[in-house]
Amino acid sequence: MSAPLLEARGAHRAFGGGVFDRQQLVAVADASLVIPADKPVVVAIAGESGSGKTTLARLLLGILPPTGGSVRYQGTELSELDAKAHQAFRRQVQAVFQDPFEVFNPFYRVDHPLMVPIAKFFPGLSRAERRQRIEEGLQAVGLRPEETLGRYPHQLSGGQRQRIMVARALLLNPRVIVADEPVSMVDASLRATILETLSRIHRERGISLVYITHDLTTAYQLSHTILVMYQGAVVEVGDVEQVIKAPKHPYTQLLVSSIPLPDATRRWGEDAVDVAPSSVAEPPTAEDGVSGCAFAERCPHAMPRCRKQRPPLVQTDAGRAAACYLYEDAMVLSEAQVAGLSCGGQ
């Protein structure tokens, strides 16, 4: 069996711990997921702000190194890739970032971020061939080249700029696109267009997607599997149908219950999960965040052991796992098994 294209095994990332501030903030704690090399998948990483979604995305992109665990490309640690393998990784794993207003240099026309990666990764192409590839990329995301090229960023809308970033990723023929909240800062009328573009790219070009979002509705519509994160930890992972329609972890239940339903006979919040009246917990630290469940202070089912030891991910159903002592009789999963669930495996 070939090595996965991209995988994280027990990836951990903490910040701080310097000379003047010895306390470390745990942003990601023991996260595992896998993007297989032999089939395209769509994996959603969901959770509220501060849950560690973007940090995990940056670990997968190699922007941040893990402080524990591993992130590998085709079986090799990112930090150990040679020049040729690192070049292949940079081309095959592309990013679409959240803010379409900050990724552009206002002094350059929008042609610049499209031309530079082609010149770097495909130096043998002629100028005409580069132009043709750019025009095809723009058309693939629903933009007209004659109305887009030659303009400055401020002359385009946020939706147009975000679609240019999707086109830029496509120019390099990637195998994975990591999309970090790609529609959170565009108009509601354009969100469906951008998400449909990503879905079509996945179907037609066989590109895997890692979709970072706080919106469970779009995660359900777009993805095959989902990781739900809270305070840096993965609390539930598996098939998106199971996780969204019948959540097991109390935090996932809270998230799902907060989604308004289009039913005039029901009141929004009548099925809400009761949580402890305390404020949102502080982000975990290396000293105390990994010793107990981060959701314990808000969980209506919290037990004394929840505050002493972080629960492992256990298999609650075929194709799904949750990190909760409510299912302590279930089988504890290894990092490899958890990673398998993230891509629809067992």
SELO-107446 format. One record per residue (C-alpha): residue number from 1; residue in three letters; chain; z, y, x. Coordinates in pm, 1 decimal. Each point is the difference from the previous one (the first is absolute). Layout:
BEGIN
NUM Ala A Z Y X
...
# end
This chain:
BEGIN
1 Met A 0.0 0.0 0.0
2 Ser A -97.7 342.2 134.2
3 Ala A 263.0 265.7 58.0
4 Pro A 46.5 262.0 -273.1
5 Leu A -194.6 318.5 47.1
6 Leu A 313.7 216.5 -25.5
7 Glu A 360.4 -102.1 -50.5
8 Ala A 354.9 126.9 18.2
9 Arg A 280.2 -250.1 63.2
10 Gly A 353.4 126.3 -46.6
11 Ala A -118.7 351.0 91.7
12 His A 290.5 237.5 53.2
13 Arg A -5.0 372.2 70.6
14 Ala A 299.6 223.9 67.4
15 Phe A 8.9 366.6 97.0
16 Gly A 261.8 186.8 198.8
17 Gly A 250.1 -150.5 236.8
18 Gly A -51.2 264.7 267.5
19 Val A 248.8 156.7 237.7
20 Phe A 119.7 262.0 -249.9
21 Asp A -31.1 -207.3 -316.9
22 Arg A 95.2 -361.7 42.1
23 Gln A -37.4 -88.0 -367.5
24 Gln A -328.6 -170.9 -81.6
25 Leu A -182.9 35.4 -331.4
26 Val A -162.6 -325.2 -111.8
27 Ala A -336.9 82.9 -157.4
28 Val A -135.7 -356.6 -22.5
29 Ala A 213.4 -313.5 14.7
30 Asp A -159.1 -340.8 62.9
31 Ala A -324.1 48.0 -196.4
32 Ser A -259.6 -275.9 7.0
33 Leu A -354.6 -3.3 -135.5
34 Val A -335.7 -141.4 99.5
35 Ile A -364.6 97.6 -43.3
36 Pro A -203.5 -319.3 40.4
37 Ala A -318.5 -11.1 202.3
38 Asp A -188.1 -229.1 -237.6
39 Lys A 37.1 177.5 -335.0
40 Pro A 28.6 363.7 -110.3
41 Val A 321.2 85.9 -184.9
42 Val A 162.3 305.0 -157.8
43 Val A 369.9 33.2 80.5
44 Ala A 207.6 278.6 -154.5
45 Ile A 315.6 133.1 164.2
46 Ala A 203.0 181.1 -266.0
47 Gly A 328.8 183.9 -23.6
48 Glu A 152.1 342.8 -44.3
49 Ser A -11.4 276.3 260.2
50 Gly A 197.5 -94.7 310.3
51 Ser A -35.8 -373.6 -53.1
52 Gly A -188.3 -53.8 326.7
53 Lys A -353.5 -42.0 -137.0
54 Thr A -168.2 249.6 229.4
55 Thr A 195.0 -119.0 303.4
56 Leu A -117.2 -355.8 -64.8
57 Ala A -357.3 129.2 -34.2
58 Arg A 29.5 175.0 336.2
59 Leu A 129.2 -318.8 158.7
60 Leu A -305.6 -185.6 -130.8
61 Leu A -229.5 271.9 133.0
62 Gly A 163.5 -2.2 342.9
63 Ile A 102.1 364.7 -33.0
64 Leu A 365.2 -100.4 42.0
65 Pro A 125.6 -295.1 205.2
66 Pro A 255.0 -229.4 -166.0
67 Thr A 353.0 3.6 140.4
68 Gly A 37.6 -363.3 -106.1
69 Gly A -219.7 -282.3 -120.7
70 Ser A -374.3 13.4 58.7
71 Val A -328.6 142.6 -123.7
72 Arg A -302.3 -202.3 108.4
73 Tyr A -376.6 29.6 -9.6
74 Gln A -178.1 -336.0 8.2
75 Gly A 315.2 -162.5 131.3
76 Thr A 73.0 249.1 279.8
77 Glu A 270.8 265.4 3.6
78 Leu A -151.2 346.0 -36.2
79 Ser A 177.3 112.9 315.3
80 Glu A -159.1 -286.4 195.7
81 Leu A -363.6 50.8 -105.8
82 Asp A -243.7 50.8 286.4
83 Ala A -247.5 288.2 -7.5
84 Lys A -273.8 -195.5 -177.8
85 Ala A 232.4 -146.6 -264.4
86 His A 165.7 337.4 -56.2
87 Gln A -342.3 156.5 -56.1
88 Ala A -78.8 -269.8 -257.1
89 Phe A 336.7 55.1 -169.9
90 Arg A -55.9 376.4 -22.9
91 Arg A -338.2 -58.8 -165.0
92 Gln A 93.2 -283.2 -235.1
93 Val A 331.1 143.6 -127.9
94 Gln A -58.9 341.8 -153.8
95 Ala A 226.6 245.1 -181.1
96 Val A -25.4 233.8 -296.6
97 Phe A 296.9 235.6 4.8
98 Gln A 183.5 167.3 -284.8
99 Asp A -73.3 368.9 48.5
100 Pro A -369.9 96.7 -26.3
101 Phe A 91.5 357.0 95.8
102 Glu A 154.4 -63.1 341.8
103 Val A -230.0 -262.5 153.3
104 Phe A -284.1 247.8 50.5
105 Asn A -24.1 260.7 274.1
106 Pro A -92.7 322.0 -184.7
107 Phe A -207.6 119.4 298.0
108 Tyr A -244.0 -292.7 -27.5
109 Arg A -248.4 -83.9 -270.5
110 Val A 64.3 -326.4 -183.9
111 Asp A -282.7 -157.9 201.9
112 His A 229.3 -5.6 304.4
113 Pro A 250.6 -271.4 -108.3
114 Leu A -297.0 -211.9 -105.8
115 Met A -203.1 41.5 318.3
116 Val A 282.5 -54.9 250.8
117 Pro A 93.7 -360.8 -90.4
118 Ile A -364.9 -106.7 -15.1
119 Ala A -67.8 151.6 341.2
120 Lys A 307.6 -175.1 141.6
121 Phe A -49.8 -347.3 -145.3
122 Phe A -381.7 -10.7 -25.2
123 Pro A -126.2 199.5 300.8
124 Gly A -337.3 -175.9 -8.5
125 Leu A -106.5 153.1 -331.0
126 Ser A -245.5 285.4 1.1
127 Arg A 82.8 329.8 -167.3
128 Ala A -224.1 -90.0 -294.3
129 Glu A 169.0 -339.1 -37.4
130 Arg A 342.5 161.4 5.3
131 Arg A -107.8 245.9 -265.8
132 Gln A -136.4 -281.9 -215.5
133 Arg A 322.9 -196.1 29.2
134 Ile A 205.1 304.9 -98.9
135 Glu A -219.4 66.9 -302.9
136 Glu A 30.3 -364.0 -110.9
137 Gly A 378.3 18.8 39.8
138 Leu A 23.9 314.3 -211.5
139 Gln A -220.2 -150.5 -270.1
140 Ala A 221.4 -310.1 -3.9
141 Val A 297.1 214.6 -107.4
142 Gly A -193.3 200.4 -257.5
143 Leu A -77.2 313.1 202.8
144 Arg A -338.8 164.1 45.4
145 Pro A -71.0 59.2 370.2
146 Glu A -204.4 313.0 -67.3
147 Glu A 295.9 153.7 -186.0
148 Thr A 266.7 -113.5 246.5
149 Leu A -123.8 18.0 358.2
150 Gly A -0.1 336.2 171.6
151 Arg A 297.1 130.7 -195.0
152 Tyr A 347.1 90.4 118.9
153 Pro A 304.7 -182.9 -141.3
154 His A 114.1 297.1 -208.3
155 Gln A -334.0 -4.6 -182.6
156 Leu A 68.4 -347.0 -141.6
157 Ser A 252.6 -122.4 -255.0
158 Gly A 289.1 -229.0 85.4
159 Gly A -176.8 -291.6 -167.0
160 Gln A -315.4 60.1 202.7
161 Arg A 198.1 20.0 322.6
162 Gln A 183.1 -321.7 -77.0
163 Arg A -327.4 -179.7 -73.0
164 Ile A -137.0 127.8 331.3
165 Met A 296.6 -170.4 168.4
166 Val A -86.1 -324.4 -178.7
167 Ala A -361.3 42.1 113.2
168 Arg A 117.2 61.0 357.3
169 Ala A 186.6 -329.7 -7.1
170 Leu A -305.3 -181.1 -136.7
171 Leu A -229.1 129.3 275.1
172 Leu A 160.8 -237.1 250.3
173 Asn A -48.7 -317.4 -207.8
174 Pro A 374.8 -74.8 -8.4
175 Arg A 161.0 -320.7 -117.6
176 Val A 322.1 167.6 -118.0
177 Ile A 68.1 343.6 -146.8
178 Val A 361.4 116.2 -15.6
179 Ala A 10.9 259.7 -279.1
180 Asp A 326.4 195.8 0.8
181 Glu A 49.0 163.0 -342.8
182 Pro A -372.6 88.4 -13.8
183 Val A 12.6 154.4 -349.1
184 Ser A 343.7 160.6 -16.0
185 Met A -127.6 347.8 90.3
186 Val A -323.4 15.9 -201.6
187 Asp A -56.1 91.2 -363.6
188 Ala A 70.0 -268.4 -257.0
189 Ser A -365.6 7.1 -106.1
190 Leu A -107.1 -106.4 351.0
191 Arg A 258.3 -272.0 59.3
192 Ala A -189.2 -258.7 -199.5
193 Thr A -319.9 86.8 186.0
194 Ile A 155.6 -45.1 343.7
195 Leu A 180.5 -321.3 -98.0
196 Glu A -319.9 -140.8 -150.8
197 Thr A -179.2 86.0 323.5
198 Leu A 259.8 -192.8 202.4
199 Ser A -19.3 -294.5 -240.7
200 Arg A -380.2 -7.1 16.1
201 Ile A 7.0 16.4 379.6
202 His A 233.3 -298.8 2.3
203 Arg A -221.7 -201.4 -235.5
204 Glu A -338.9 86.8 141.5
205 Arg A 74.9 23.0 371.0
206 Gly A 279.7 -253.7 30.1
207 Ile A 245.8 249.8 151.1
208 Ser A 371.9 -68.0 -33.9
209 Leu A 218.9 284.1 -125.9
210 Val A 363.9 81.7 66.4
211 Tyr A 81.6 241.6 -281.2
212 Ile A 315.6 209.8 47.9
213 Thr A 127.2 153.0 -323.2
214 His A 299.9 101.9 -209.7
215 Asp A -204.3 -59.3 -316.8
216 Leu A 46.8 -353.0 -133.4
217 Thr A -274.2 50.8 -258.5
218 Thr A -274.0 52.5 257.8
219 Ala A 151.0 -272.0 221.3
220 Tyr A -32.4 -241.6 -291.4
221 Gln A -358.2 106.9 -71.3
222 Leu A -122.8 -15.5 357.8
223 Ser A 191.3 -266.4 190.6
224 His A 29.6 -377.5 10.6
225 Thr A 346.8 -13.8 152.8
226 Ile A 279.1 254.0 41.6
227 Leu A 297.3 72.9 225.0
228 Val A 274.4 206.9 -162.0
229 Met A 212.3 190.1 251.6
230 Tyr A 336.5 171.6 -28.6
231 Gln A 173.9 183.7 284.8
232 Gly A -220.8 -170.7 257.3
233 Ala A 41.7 -356.8 -127.0
234 Val A -247.3 -214.2 -193.8
235 Val A 191.5 -94.8 -316.0
236 Glu A -277.5 -183.7 -184.8
237 Val A -340.1 -135.0 102.8
238 Gly A -271.4 -209.7 -156.9
239 Asp A -266.5 -15.4 -268.0
240 Val A -33.8 340.2 -165.1
241 Glu A -21.7 -149.3 -351.4
242 Gln A 335.8 -172.9 40.4
243 Val A 174.9 285.8 175.9
244 Ile A -104.6 271.5 -246.3
245 Lys A 11.8 -197.6 -324.0
246 Ala A 320.2 -193.8 72.5
247 Pro A 187.7 165.1 289.9
248 Lys A 289.6 -191.3 150.7
249 His A 174.3 248.0 227.7
250 Pro A 215.9 262.5 -178.9
251 Tyr A -174.4 280.3 188.1
252 Thr A -345.1 -119.3 -106.5
253 Gln A 129.9 -32.1 -355.0
254 Leu A 116.9 361.5 20.4
255 Leu A -340.4 116.3 121.9
256 Val A -191.4 -190.4 -266.7
257 Ser A 232.1 116.6 -278.4
258 Ser A -70.5 361.5 94.8
259 Ile A -371.7 -32.9 -81.1
260 Pro A -80.8 157.8 -339.4
261 Leu A -170.8 -245.0 -236.6
262 Pro A -277.8 102.4 -243.9
263 Asp A 191.9 -124.3 -303.2
264 Ala A 98.2 248.5 -269.7
265 Thr A 261.7 -237.9 -142.5
266 Arg A 200.9 -12.1 322.6
267 Arg A 207.7 269.5 161.8
268 Trp A -49.6 64.3 369.2
269 Gly A 301.5 -133.4 186.6
270 Glu A 138.3 -227.8 -272.1
271 Asp A -56.4 -302.2 226.2
272 Ala A 115.7 180.5 313.4
273 Val A 218.7 -177.4 248.7
274 Asp A 347.4 152.3 26.8
275 Val A 92.6 101.0 351.5
276 Ala A 319.5 122.8 153.3
277 Pro A 58.4 373.7 -59.3
278 Ser A 23.8 75.8 371.7
279 Ser A -264.6 208.1 168.7
280 Val A -283.3 -155.1 195.3
281 Ala A 140.3 -170.3 306.2
282 Glu A -46.2 148.2 342.6
283 Pro A -267.3 -165.4 216.1
284 Pro A 143.7 -299.7 184.9
285 Thr A 100.8 24.4 362.0
286 Ala A -19.2 -264.0 267.7
287 Glu A 378.1 -32.4 -20.7
288 Asp A 40.1 -57.3 -373.5
289 Gly A -343.8 -11.4 -168.5
290 Val A -83.1 -355.5 98.2
291 Ser A 344.2 -141.9 -76.4
292 Gly A -31.7 17.2 -378.2
293 Cys A -245.0 48.4 -281.3
294 Ala A -115.2 363.8 -3.7
295 Phe A -23.2 -6.8 -380.5
296 Ala A 354.8 -126.7 -48.7
297 Glu A 145.4 343.8 -81.9
298 Arg A -243.9 41.5 -289.4
299 Cys A -33.5 -361.6 -113.4
300 Pro A 162.2 -101.7 -331.2
301 His A 34.2 -357.8 132.5
302 Ala A 155.1 82.3 337.4
303 Met A 252.7 -247.7 136.8
304 Pro A 239.8 43.5 294.4
305 Arg A -225.2 -204.9 226.8
306 Cys A -290.5 236.8 -73.2
307 Arg A 179.5 272.4 197.2
308 Lys A 81.1 -227.0 292.0
309 Gln A -323.1 -185.3 73.5
310 Arg A -362.4 85.2 -72.8
311 Pro A -149.9 -267.5 -226.8
312 Pro A -300.2 -190.7 136.6
313 Leu A -329.0 -34.8 -184.0
314 Val A 9.8 -316.4 -209.8
315 Gln A -277.3 -161.7 -200.4
316 Thr A 75.5 65.4 -366.6
317 Asp A -336.6 -127.2 -126.5
318 Ala A -319.7 -141.1 142.9
319 Gly A -169.8 295.5 162.7
320 Arg A 294.8 240.3 -10.9
321 Ala A 326.7 70.7 182.9
322 Ala A 292.3 239.0 -47.1
323 Ala A 288.3 105.5 223.8
324 Cys A 293.3 -37.2 -237.1
325 Tyr A 312.8 -216.2 -20.3
326 Leu A -66.6 -54.2 -372.2
327 Tyr A -231.9 -276.1 121.5
328 Glu A 217.6 -138.2 278.5
329 Asp A -88.5 -360.4 -91.0
330 Ala A -369.4 63.3 71.2
331 Met A -165.8 -88.3 330.4
332 Val A 28.7 256.0 278.6
333 Leu A -343.3 82.4 138.8
334 Ser A -97.5 38.8 363.7
335 Glu A -187.9 304.3 128.5
336 Ala A -322.4 -201.7 -1.2
337 Gln A 51.8 -105.5 -361.9
338 Val A 76.3 357.0 -107.7
339 Ala A -311.2 121.4 181.2
340 Gly A -198.8 -266.8 -181.9
341 Leu A 119.6 122.1 -338.6
342 Ser A -121.0 350.1 82.2
343 Cys A -360.4 -122.7 7.9
344 Gly A 24.8 -240.5 -292.5
345 Gly A 92.0 -311.4 200.1
346 Gln A 297.6 -231.1 -49.7
# end
